[in-house]
Amino acid sequence: MGLFLLFGRAARARMLNALAVSAVVCLGAVYAPQEAAARNMVSFSPSVQPGTIVISARQRKLFLVVGQGVAISYPVAVPKAGKEWSGYAAIEGKYVNPDWVPPAVVKHDHPELPGFIRGGSPHNPMGARALTLDRFQVAIHGTTNKMRSSIGTAASYGCIRMLNEDVADLYNRVGVGSPVIMEP
């Protein structure tokens, strides 16, 4: 990663795009992402350790710190009014095409929902990947095509919703135990 920081912003962007293309070629049969918005490298507080995920509810952005003072910025949907949370968490699990059982609060508000939606279904709100957190029923996850327009809004019941191509990129960059900071 040290060598990576020696290159200018344009060179870093070209290198990230080349890596993304390589990943798409390797994963093409399993996952065919659209052009990911995740390749937006930004300056970030040098006091945050690389590997940390920082979510800014106000900015509707998730930042993955990849070097001292450098992060990847992803657009996200954050919890809606009354469902917000802040503080520290950690990634507890990583799942590809996760199944979904609506939490009781969601089922109460939407009784028409089935009690179980298989992973990979176009109706599964977890999308292509899920990173569960060590908080009760909270995850960073993808979305359905129908809900893509919610990205950039406050729309969830506590989860952080990402575009499928972005959550797949993040999934490949972090591991179980990675720290997560949620800022108001």
ZADO-1210 file (C-alpha; in nm, 4 decimals, padded with zeros to 6 digits):
<atoms>
<atom x="00.0000" y="00.0000" z="00.0000" code="MET" pos="1"/>
<atom x="00.2937" y="00.2353" z="00.0606" code="GLY" pos="2"/>
<atom x="00.3935" y="00.2277" z="-00.3077" code="LEU" pos="3"/>
<atom x="00.0342" y="00.2956" z="-00.4047" code="PHE" pos="4"/>
<atom x="00.0391" y="00.6265" z="-00.2152" code="LEU" pos="5"/>
<atom x="00.3463" y="00.7441" z="-00.4075" code="LEU" pos="6"/>
<atom x="00.1430" y="00.7744" z="-00.7266" code="PHE" pos="7"/>
<atom x="-00.0650" y="01.0837" z="-00.8051" code="GLY" pos="8"/>
<atom x="-00.4454" y="01.0884" z="-00.7842" code="ARG" pos="9"/>
<atom x="-00.4929" y="01.0176" z="-01.1576" code="ALA" pos="10"/>
<atom x="-00.2479" y="00.7248" z="-01.1481" code="ALA" pos="11"/>
<atom x="-00.4218" y="00.5813" z="-00.8391" code="ARG" pos="12"/>
<atom x="-00.7588" y="00.6062" z="-01.0150" code="ALA" pos="13"/>
<atom x="-00.6224" y="00.4272" z="-01.3249" code="ARG" pos="14"/>
<atom x="-00.4695" y="00.1540" z="-01.1067" code="MET" pos="15"/>
<atom x="-00.7965" y="00.1057" z="-00.9152" code="LEU" pos="16"/>
<atom x="-00.9934" y="00.0873" z="-01.2386" code="ASN" pos="17"/>
<atom x="-00.7493" y="-00.1725" z="-01.3759" code="ALA" pos="18"/>
<atom x="-00.7872" y="-00.3773" z="-01.0576" code="LEU" pos="19"/>
<atom x="-01.1655" y="-00.3489" z="-01.0825" code="ALA" pos="20"/>
<atom x="-01.1605" y="-00.4707" z="-01.4427" code="VAL" pos="21"/>
<atom x="-00.9415" y="-00.7652" z="-01.3374" code="SER" pos="22"/>
<atom x="-01.1867" y="-00.8527" z="-01.0615" code="ALA" pos="23"/>
<atom x="-01.4802" y="-00.8344" z="-01.3016" code="VAL" pos="24"/>
<atom x="-01.3044" y="-01.0640" z="-01.5502" code="VAL" pos="25"/>
<atom x="-01.2287" y="-01.3145" z="-01.2726" code="CYS" pos="26"/>
<atom x="-01.5780" y="-01.2968" z="-01.1229" code="LEU" pos="27"/>
<atom x="-01.7728" y="-01.2420" z="-01.4446" code="GLY" pos="28"/>
<atom x="-01.9551" y="-01.5743" z="-01.4398" code="ALA" pos="29"/>
<atom x="-02.0646" y="-01.5261" z="-01.0796" code="VAL" pos="30"/>
<atom x="-02.1077" y="-01.1504" z="-01.0490" code="TYR" pos="31"/>
<atom x="-02.1340" y="-00.8950" z="-01.3284" code="ALA" pos="32"/>
<atom x="-02.1206" y="-00.5525" z="-01.1604" code="PRO" pos="33"/>
<atom x="-02.2043" y="-00.2255" z="-01.3239" code="GLN" pos="34"/>
<atom x="-01.9412" y="00.0488" z="-01.3153" code="GLU" pos="35"/>
<atom x="-01.8874" y="00.0959" z="-00.9431" code="ALA" pos="36"/>
<atom x="-01.9057" y="00.4434" z="-00.7945" code="ALA" pos="37"/>
<atom x="-01.6660" y="00.3158" z="-00.5295" code="ALA" pos="38"/>
<atom x="-01.3504" y="00.4302" z="-00.7007" code="ARG" pos="39"/>
<atom x="-01.3751" y="00.7802" z="-00.5581" code="ASN" pos="40"/>
<atom x="-01.0498" y="00.8309" z="-00.3649" code="MET" pos="41"/>
<atom x="-01.0707" y="01.1191" z="-00.1157" code="VAL" pos="42"/>
<atom x="-00.8555" y="01.2823" z="00.1483" code="SER" pos="43"/>
<atom x="-00.9485" y="01.1693" z="00.4975" code="PHE" pos="44"/>
<atom x="-00.8421" y="01.2324" z="00.8558" code="SER" pos="45"/>
<atom x="-00.4933" y="01.0874" z="00.9014" code="PRO" pos="46"/>
<atom x="-00.5867" y="00.9928" z="01.2603" code="SER" pos="47"/>
<atom x="-00.8169" y="00.7110" z="01.1381" code="VAL" pos="48"/>
<atom x="-00.6402" y="00.3789" z="01.0929" code="GLN" pos="49"/>
<atom x="-00.6398" y="00.2068" z="00.7517" code="PRO" pos="50"/>
<atom x="-00.9012" y="-00.0686" z="00.7337" code="GLY" pos="51"/>
<atom x="-01.1562" y="00.1339" z="00.9315" code="THR" pos="52"/>
<atom x="-01.5024" y="00.1955" z="00.7871" code="ILE" pos="53"/>
<atom x="-01.6453" y="00.5379" z="00.8745" code="VAL" pos="54"/>
<atom x="-02.0093" y="00.6114" z="00.7927" code="ILE" pos="55"/>
<atom x="-02.1244" y="00.9727" z="00.7862" code="SER" pos="56"/>
<atom x="-02.5030" y="00.9823" z="00.8169" code="ALA" pos="57"/>
<atom x="-02.5040" y="01.3550" z="00.7431" code="ARG" pos="58"/>
<atom x="-02.3060" y="01.3137" z="00.4191" code="GLN" pos="59"/>
<atom x="-02.4787" y="00.9850" z="00.3234" code="ARG" pos="60"/>
<atom x="-02.1312" y="00.8386" z="00.2598" code="LYS" pos="61"/>
<atom x="-01.9336" y="00.5377" z="00.3734" code="LEU" pos="62"/>
<atom x="-01.5569" y="00.5805" z="00.3777" code="PHE" pos="63"/>
<atom x="-01.3104" y="00.2937" z="00.3779" code="LEU" pos="64"/>
<atom x="-00.9763" y="00.4246" z="00.4987" code="VAL" pos="65"/>
<atom x="-00.7124" y="00.2658" z="00.2737" code="VAL" pos="66"/>
<atom x="-00.4029" y="00.4614" z="00.3771" code="GLY" pos="67"/>
<atom x="-00.2985" y="00.7369" z="00.6104" code="GLN" pos="68"/>
<atom x="-00.5158" y="01.0304" z="00.5055" code="GLY" pos="69"/>
<atom x="-00.6748" y="00.8460" z="00.2085" code="VAL" pos="70"/>
<atom x="-01.0154" y="00.6755" z="00.1816" code="ALA" pos="71"/>
<atom x="-01.2540" y="00.5365" z="-00.0770" code="ILE" pos="72"/>
<atom x="-01.5909" y="00.7124" z="-00.0650" code="SER" pos="73"/>
<atom x="-01.9119" y="00.5213" z="-00.1398" code="TYR" pos="74"/>
<atom x="-02.2647" y="00.6704" z="-00.1532" code="PRO" pos="75"/>
<atom x="-02.5066" y="00.4997" z="00.0883" code="VAL" pos="76"/>
<atom x="-02.8567" y="00.5077" z="00.2325" code="ALA" pos="77"/>
<atom x="-02.8558" y="00.5518" z="00.6094" code="VAL" pos="78"/>
<atom x="-03.1153" y="00.4843" z="00.8811" code="PRO" pos="79"/>
<atom x="-03.4341" y="00.6884" z="00.8667" code="LYS" pos="80"/>
<atom x="-03.5561" y="00.9157" z="01.1455" code="ALA" pos="81"/>
<atom x="-03.6102" y="00.7191" z="01.4643" code="GLY" pos="82"/>
<atom x="-03.3830" y="00.4333" z="01.3534" code="LYS" pos="83"/>
<atom x="-03.0492" y="00.6194" z="01.3662" code="GLU" pos="84"/>
<atom x="-02.7532" y="00.4946" z="01.5644" code="TRP" pos="85"/>
<atom x="-02.3999" y="00.6130" z="01.6195" code="SER" pos="86"/>
<atom x="-02.0830" y="00.4854" z="01.7753" code="GLY" pos="87"/>
<atom x="-01.8508" y="00.1933" z="01.7257" code="TYR" pos="88"/>
<atom x="-01.9134" y="-00.1531" z="01.5824" code="ALA" pos="89"/>
<atom x="-01.7195" y="-00.4263" z="01.4054" code="ALA" pos="90"/>
<atom x="-01.7902" y="-00.6547" z="01.1120" code="ILE" pos="91"/>
<atom x="-01.9170" y="-00.9813" z="01.2565" code="GLU" pos="92"/>
<atom x="-01.9896" y="-01.1772" z="00.9383" code="GLY" pos="93"/>
<atom x="-01.9574" y="-01.1672" z="00.5592" code="LYS" pos="94"/>
<atom x="-02.2203" y="-01.3180" z="00.3289" code="TYR" pos="95"/>
<atom x="-02.2631" y="-01.3583" z="-00.0476" code="VAL" pos="96"/>
<atom x="-02.6255" y="-01.3465" z="-00.1690" code="ASN" pos="97"/>
<atom x="-02.7590" y="-01.3655" z="00.1880" code="PRO" pos="98"/>
<atom x="-03.1054" y="-01.4949" z="00.2699" code="ASP" pos="99"/>
<atom x="-03.3289" y="-01.2441" z="00.4518" code="TRP" pos="100"/>
<atom x="-03.5850" y="-01.2783" z="00.7268" code="VAL" pos="101"/>
<atom x="-03.7568" y="-00.9451" z="00.7939" code="PRO" pos="102"/>
<atom x="-03.6942" y="-00.8229" z="01.1500" code="PRO" pos="103"/>
<atom x="-04.0093" y="-00.7923" z="01.3637" code="ALA" pos="104"/>
<atom x="-04.0174" y="-00.4116" z="01.3344" code="VAL" pos="105"/>
<atom x="-04.0038" y="-00.4306" z="00.9537" code="VAL" pos="106"/>
<atom x="-04.2664" y="-00.7070" z="00.9428" code="LYS" pos="107"/>
<atom x="-04.4907" y="-00.4975" z="01.1713" code="HIS" pos="108"/>
<atom x="-04.4703" y="-00.1994" z="00.9337" code="ASP" pos="109"/>
<atom x="-04.4961" y="-00.4189" z="00.6215" code="HIS" pos="110"/>
<atom x="-04.7096" y="-00.7250" z="00.7026" code="PRO" pos="111"/>
<atom x="-04.7342" y="-00.8045" z="00.3292" code="GLU" pos="112"/>
<atom x="-04.3685" y="-00.9139" z="00.3274" code="LEU" pos="113"/>
<atom x="-04.2989" y="-01.2865" z="00.3212" code="PRO" pos="114"/>
<atom x="-04.1302" y="-01.4321" z="00.6292" code="GLY" pos="115"/>
<atom x="-03.8251" y="-01.5427" z="00.4269" code="PHE" pos="116"/>
<atom x="-03.6609" y="-01.4313" z="00.1013" code="ILE" pos="117"/>
<atom x="-03.3896" y="-01.6496" z="-00.0483" code="ARG" pos="118"/>
<atom x="-03.0557" y="-01.4921" z="-00.1328" code="GLY" pos="119"/>
<atom x="-03.0169" y="-01.3960" z="-00.4959" code="GLY" pos="120"/>
<atom x="-03.3879" y="-01.3192" z="-00.5331" code="SER" pos="121"/>
<atom x="-03.4558" y="-00.9860" z="-00.7066" code="PRO" pos="122"/>
<atom x="-03.6891" y="-00.9117" z="-00.4112" code="HIS" pos="123"/>
<atom x="-03.4229" y="-00.9657" z="-00.1439" code="ASN" pos="124"/>
<atom x="-03.3371" y="-00.6247" z="00.0076" code="PRO" pos="125"/>
<atom x="-02.9941" y="-00.7481" z="00.1213" code="MET" pos="126"/>
<atom x="-02.8665" y="-00.7473" z="-00.2354" code="GLY" pos="127"/>
<atom x="-02.5466" y="-00.9158" z="-00.3512" code="ALA" pos="128"/>
<atom x="-02.3445" y="-00.8989" z="-00.0277" code="ARG" pos="129"/>
<atom x="-02.3956" y="-00.8339" z="00.3427" code="ALA" pos="130"/>
<atom x="-02.1500" y="-00.7411" z="00.6139" code="LEU" pos="131"/>
<atom x="-02.3260" y="-00.7989" z="00.9445" code="THR" pos="132"/>
<atom x="-02.2228" y="-00.5864" z="01.2403" code="LEU" pos="133"/>
<atom x="-02.1949" y="-00.6746" z="01.6060" code="ASP" pos="134"/>
<atom x="-02.5101" y="-00.4706" z="01.6703" code="ARG" pos="135"/>
<atom x="-02.8549" y="-00.6272" z="01.6831" code="PHE" pos="136"/>
<atom x="-02.9906" y="-00.6830" z="01.3284" code="GLN" pos="137"/>
<atom x="-02.7709" y="-00.4215" z="01.1593" code="VAL" pos="138"/>
<atom x="-02.5706" y="-00.4790" z="00.8416" code="ALA" pos="139"/>
<atom x="-02.3965" y="-00.2997" z="00.5598" code="ILE" pos="140"/>
<atom x="-02.5585" y="-00.4547" z="00.2529" code="HIS" pos="141"/>
<atom x="-02.6527" y="-00.4188" z="-00.1111" code="GLY" pos="142"/>
<atom x="-02.9957" y="-00.3420" z="-00.2480" code="THR" pos="143"/>
<atom x="-03.2533" y="-00.4434" z="-00.5046" code="THR" pos="144"/>
<atom x="-03.2784" y="-00.2703" z="-00.8420" code="ASN" pos="145"/>
<atom x="-03.6131" y="-00.1287" z="-00.7259" code="LYS" pos="146"/>
<atom x="-03.4473" y="00.0382" z="-00.4249" code="MET" pos="147"/>
<atom x="-03.1329" y="00.1772" z="-00.5955" code="ARG" pos="148"/>
<atom x="-03.2879" y="00.5242" z="-00.5892" code="SER" pos="149"/>
<atom x="-03.2801" y="00.5191" z="-00.2065" code="SER" pos="150"/>
<atom x="-02.9003" y="00.5541" z="-00.2111" code="ILE" pos="151"/>
<atom x="-02.8165" y="00.9010" z="-00.0826" code="GLY" pos="152"/>
<atom x="-03.1225" y="00.9160" z="00.1438" code="THR" pos="153"/>
<atom x="-03.2220" y="00.8232" z="00.4989" code="ALA" pos="154"/>
<atom x="-03.4369" y="00.5176" z="00.4271" code="ALA" pos="155"/>
<atom x="-03.3404" y="00.2081" z="00.6277" code="SER" pos="156"/>
<atom x="-03.4384" y="00.0513" z="00.9582" code="TYR" pos="157"/>
<atom x="-03.0818" y="00.0804" z="01.0882" code="GLY" pos="158"/>
<atom x="-02.8773" y="-00.0802" z="00.8127" code="CYS" pos="159"/>
<atom x="-02.6409" y="00.0892" z="00.5720" code="ILE" pos="160"/>
<atom x="-02.7575" y="00.0277" z="00.2155" code="ARG" pos="161"/>
<atom x="-02.5130" y="00.0361" z="-00.0764" code="MET" pos="162"/>
<atom x="-02.5256" y="-00.0212" z="-00.4502" code="LEU" pos="163"/>
<atom x="-02.4548" y="-00.3892" z="-00.5191" code="ASN" pos="164"/>
<atom x="-02.1378" y="-00.3094" z="-00.7138" code="GLU" pos="165"/>
<atom x="-02.0128" y="-00.0973" z="-00.4233" code="ASP" pos="166"/>
<atom x="-02.0925" y="-00.3473" z="-00.1482" code="VAL" pos="167"/>
<atom x="-01.9164" y="-00.6195" z="-00.3515" code="ALA" pos="168"/>
<atom x="-01.6102" y="-00.3953" z="-00.3770" code="ASP" pos="169"/>
<atom x="-01.6180" y="-00.3206" z="-00.0027" code="LEU" pos="170"/>
<atom x="-01.6755" y="-00.6912" z="00.0785" code="TYR" pos="171"/>
<atom x="-01.3520" y="-00.7781" z="-00.1025" code="ASN" pos="172"/>
<atom x="-01.1536" y="-00.5113" z="00.0852" code="ARG" pos="173"/>
<atom x="-01.2511" y="-00.5801" z="00.4496" code="VAL" pos="174"/>
<atom x="-01.2554" y="-00.8735" z="00.6864" code="GLY" pos="175"/>
<atom x="-01.4399" y="-00.9965" z="00.9918" code="VAL" pos="176"/>
<atom x="-01.3370" y="-00.7782" z="01.2830" code="GLY" pos="177"/>
<atom x="-01.2872" y="-00.4640" z="01.0734" code="SER" pos="178"/>
<atom x="-01.3852" y="-00.1585" z="01.2813" code="PRO" pos="179"/>
<atom x="-01.6902" y="00.0497" z="01.1870" code="VAL" pos="180"/>
<atom x="-01.7595" y="00.4016" z="01.3124" code="ILE" pos="181"/>
<atom x="-02.1058" y="00.5536" z="01.2593" code="MET" pos="182"/>
<atom x="-02.1122" y="00.9322" z="01.2812" code="GLU" pos="183"/>
<atom x="-02.4356" y="01.1351" z="01.2971" code="PRO" pos="184"/>
</atoms>
